[in-house]
Amino acid sequence: MEELDDDHENERRPLPMVLLGGLYLFFLMLTMSTFGHPYPLFGMILQGRVAEVVVFMDSIICLYLFLGLMKRQQLTWYLLLGYNIFEMVNTLVNLRFITASELEKMMGQPVDPQALINNNISVLIAIVLLTIFIYRSRQYFSNRSNFLF
């Protein structure tokens, strides 16, 4: 049923796929750990049931990305690029529209505006570099099947 270019069952998984798989497993665990907490999305801070639904959906997406990486699914390559672009846009919009004073009210403790900017820019740079790495690793996504199982 699987459409593979080569027989990958007896072949070692390439290092870029192992690294990406570990990273997206970490992203899955990190996303799941935010369940029940406020969630910043496109300049709004979501709370309550809405935030929980968004975190759940994000967790499902991260799980799919992780499994797709382990299966070396070609469709996952496109989804990874799309997900990372979404995260970059979300980070930029949040940086522009969510103020440090808003976060201070929500968290109940002081937030350094400069640190907030530095942290978001650092995350943005990391996602850009990760996306470049994924883009260059396209040859490792050789499973053309649209199904994970």
C-alpha positions in Angstrom: 0.0 0.0 0.0 2.8 2.4 0.7 4.3 4.1 -2.3 8.0 4.4 -1.6 10.8 5.3 -4.1 13.1 2.8 -2.6 12.8 0.1 0.0 13.3 2.1 3.2 12.5 -0.6 5.6 16.0 -2.0 5.7 17.7 1.4 5.5 18.9 3.6 8.4 16.9 6.8 8.9 18.9 9.8 7.7 20.3 12.1 10.4 18.2 15.1 9.3 15.0 13.1 9.7 16.1 11.9 13.2 16.9 15.4 14.3 13.6 16.9 12.9 11.6 14.0 14.4 13.2 14.7 17.9 12.6 18.4 17.5 8.9 18.1 16.5 8.4 15.5 19.3 9.7 18.2 21.7 7.3 20.7 20.1 4.5 18.3 20.6 5.3 18.0 24.3 5.8 21.7 24.7 2.5 22.4 23.1 0.7 19.9 25.2 2.2 21.5 28.3 0.5 24.8 27.6 -3.0 23.2 27.9 -5.1 25.2 30.4 -3.0 28.3 30.0 -3.6 31.5 27.9 -2.6 31.1 24.3 -1.4 34.0 22.1 -2.9 33.8 18.6 -2.7 36.5 15.9 -2.5 39.4 18.4 -5.1 38.1 20.8 -4.6 36.2 24.1 -7.1 33.3 24.1 -8.3 32.0 27.5 -10.5 29.3 28.8 -12.2 26.7 26.5 -11.1 28.5 23.3 -7.4 28.4 24.3 -7.8 24.7 25.2 -9.3 23.9 21.8 -6.5 25.8 20.0 -3.9 24.0 22.1 -5.5 20.6 21.4 -5.6 21.3 17.6 -2.0 22.5 17.7 -1.0 19.3 19.5 -2.8 17.1 16.9 -1.0 19.0 14.1 2.4 18.5 15.9 1.6 14.8 16.4 0.8 14.5 12.7 4.1 16.3 11.8 6.1 14.0 14.0 4.5 10.8 12.6 4.9 12.1 9.1 8.6 12.7 9.7 9.0 9.2 11.1 7.3 7.9 8.0 9.3 10.2 5.7 6.0 11.3 4.1 6.3 13.8 1.2 3.1 15.5 2.2 4.7 16.2 5.6 7.4 18.3 4.0 4.8 20.7 2.6 2.9 20.7 6.0 6.1 21.5 7.9 6.8 24.5 5.7 3.2 25.7 6.0 3.2 25.2 9.8 6.4 27.1 10.2 5.2 29.9 8.1 2.1 30.1 10.2 4.2 30.2 13.3 6.4 33.0 11.9 3.4 35.1 11.0 1.7 34.4 14.3 4.9 35.4 16.2 5.2 38.7 14.2 1.5 39.6 14.7 1.7 38.8 18.4 4.9 40.9 18.7 3.1 43.8 17.0 -0.2 43.7 18.8 0.3 42.1 22.3 1.9 44.6 24.6 4.1 44.0 27.6 1.5 45.7 29.8 -1.2 43.3 28.5 1.0 40.4 29.5 1.7 41.9 32.9 -2.0 42.1 33.6 -2.5 38.5 32.5 0.5 37.1 34.3 0.3 39.3 37.4 4.1 40.0 37.3 6.3 42.5 35.5 7.4 41.8 31.9 10.5 43.4 30.5 9.4 44.8 27.0 12.9 44.6 25.6 13.3 40.9 26.7 9.9 40.2 25.1 11.1 41.7 21.8 14.4 39.9 22.0 12.8 36.5 22.8 10.3 36.8 20.0 13.0 37.8 17.5 15.2 34.9 18.6 12.3 32.5 18.1 11.5 34.0 14.7 15.2 33.6 13.6 15.2 30.0 14.9 12.0 29.1 12.9 13.4 30.7 9.8 16.6 28.7 10.1 14.6 25.5 10.8 12.4 26.2 7.7 15.5 26.6 5.6 16.8 23.3 6.9 13.5 21.5 6.2 13.4 23.0 2.7 16.9 21.7 1.9 16.1 18.3 3.3 13.3 17.6 0.8 15.1 14.6 -0.7 14.6 12.6 2.6 10.8 12.9 2.3 10.5 10.0 -0.1 7.2 8.4 1.0 4.5 9.5 -1.5 1.6 7.9 0.3 -1.0 10.4 1.5 -1.8 8.2 4.5 0.3 7.7 7.6 -0.9 4.2 8.3 
